[in-house]
Each structure stands twice: as structure tokens, then as C-alpha cells.
């Protein structure tokens, strides 16, 4: 179900995302991100803040409860929190101005953040797909 949700939000099939949430496990990272994206898409500030807090709690729990030697398991949670923070950065900058400039403060910050993740296709693709999705939200 997680891949279906993720592929639906990547292509902008928001009705599929909403209907998929009904059958998806509640605390899976893809479900958490899907709820957050739907909230961001709605534009309701209170709903977005509630979804951000819930996403941070759900995605951060594995880090707090993991053993000290489980870096690999924690990295997925960190990547989810990375996506949540970037959603907040991008949405805040889009509300402040309508266009994106790679040389702006947000552009420089996004570049810095991108350079901080593991340089693997799977990780970088996840980050870039989330950015494309967030920039396309209306």
C-alpha cells in the first residue's frame, strides 16, 4: 500500500491518495507523508500544523526507540523527517513569494540539504520526488 500511496502523490492523483489512506496502516511513513501532503494541499494552516506535529511524532518515534547500533533503521526515519522539514521550508517560501529561484535563500538551503543525504539513487530520488510533489501543490 505504501508504494501505491507514494506513486499516487508523485503523479498528483490526489483522489487516489485520499482513498488509499482509508486502507493504509496508520503509522507507516508513506501514510504519514500522504496525510501531510493532503493537509498541505488543502492550505488550511491549522490542519497543516496538526499534520506536521503528527508526522514528526510518527516519523521520529523509531529514532527514539531504536538501539544504539541500528543506524540503518534510523536513517529511514531521518529521511522522513528530512522530507517533512523540506515540505515546511518549501511551502513557507512559496507562500512568501510565487516563484522559485535556485539562488535564493531557500534554493541555497535546499541544495545544502540535498548534499547532506546519502549519495545513493534511492535516497536522492526520494528527496527529489518529494520536492517535485511539494512544489506542484496548489
Secondary structure, 3 states (H helix, E strand, C coil): CHHHHHHHHHHCCHHHHHHHHCCCCCCCHHHHHHHHHHHHHHCCHHHHHHHHHHHHHHHHHHHHHCCCCCHHHHHHHHHHHHHHHHHHHHHHHHHHCCCCCCCCHHHHHHHHHHHHCCCCHHHHHHHHHHHHHHHHCC
